[in-house]
Amino acid sequence: MRVTFDQINPRVEQVALTLGCTRHQAFWWVAMAFFDALAGGGIEASPDTRKLCGRIESQVRKLLEGSGT
């Protein structure tokens, strides 16, 4: 099953609520897990993973500018 960034977002919110953390904290946990899996070979590099990397980078930029959610 192919999971897109848009499908992950509701799951991130649920993780944040369950763990009592903020959406930003959950974002970082999920992003780091994704990059760890990618670096460790658990996720294959593909056009989809490159697109997701770009979306994560865009979100990081928004967070740095103070406008990300």
C-alpha positions as CSV (number, residue, x, y, z in Angstrom):
1,M,0.0,0.0,0.0
2,R,1.4,3.3,-1.0
3,V,1.1,6.0,1.7
4,T,1.2,9.7,0.7
5,F,2.2,12.6,2.9
6,D,-1.4,13.7,3.1
7,Q,-2.4,10.3,4.4
8,I,0.3,10.4,7.1
9,N,-0.8,13.8,8.5
10,P,-4.0,12.5,10.3
11,R,-1.9,9.7,11.7
12,V,0.6,12.2,13.0
13,E,-2.1,14.1,14.7
14,Q,-3.4,11.0,16.3
15,V,0.1,10.0,17.5
16,A,0.5,13.5,19.0
17,L,-2.8,13.3,20.8
18,T,-2.1,9.8,22.1
19,L,1.4,10.7,23.4
20,G,0.4,14.1,24.7
21,C,2.8,15.9,22.5
22,T,2.3,18.8,20.0
23,R,1.8,18.4,16.3
24,H,5.3,19.8,15.8
25,Q,6.9,17.2,18.0
26,A,5.0,14.4,16.3
27,F,6.1,15.8,12.9
28,W,9.8,15.6,13.9
29,W,9.4,12.1,15.3
30,V,7.8,10.8,12.1
31,A,10.2,12.7,9.8
32,M,13.2,11.3,11.7
33,A,11.8,7.8,11.5
34,F,11.2,8.2,7.8
35,F,14.8,9.4,7.2
36,D,16.2,6.7,9.5
37,A,14.3,4.0,7.5
38,L,15.4,5.6,4.2
39,A,19.1,5.7,5.3
40,G,18.9,2.2,6.6
41,G,17.5,0.7,3.4
42,G,14.1,0.0,4.9
43,I,12.4,2.4,2.4
44,E,13.5,2.3,-1.2
45,A,14.6,5.5,-2.8
46,S,12.0,6.3,-5.5
47,P,10.3,9.3,-7.1
48,D,7.6,9.0,-4.3
49,T,10.2,9.1,-1.5
50,R,12.0,12.1,-3.2
51,K,8.7,13.9,-3.4
52,L,8.1,13.2,0.3
53,C,11.6,14.5,1.1
54,G,10.7,17.7,-0.7
55,R,7.4,18.0,1.2
56,I,9.2,17.5,4.5
57,E,11.8,20.1,3.5
58,S,9.0,22.6,2.6
59,Q,7.4,22.0,6.0
60,V,10.7,22.6,7.8
61,R,11.1,25.9,6.0
62,K,7.6,26.9,7.1
63,L,8.4,26.0,10.7
64,L,11.6,28.0,10.5
65,E,9.6,31.0,9.2
66,G,7.1,30.5,12.0
67,S,4.1,29.8,9.7
68,G,4.1,26.0,9.7
69,T,1.4,23.7,11.0
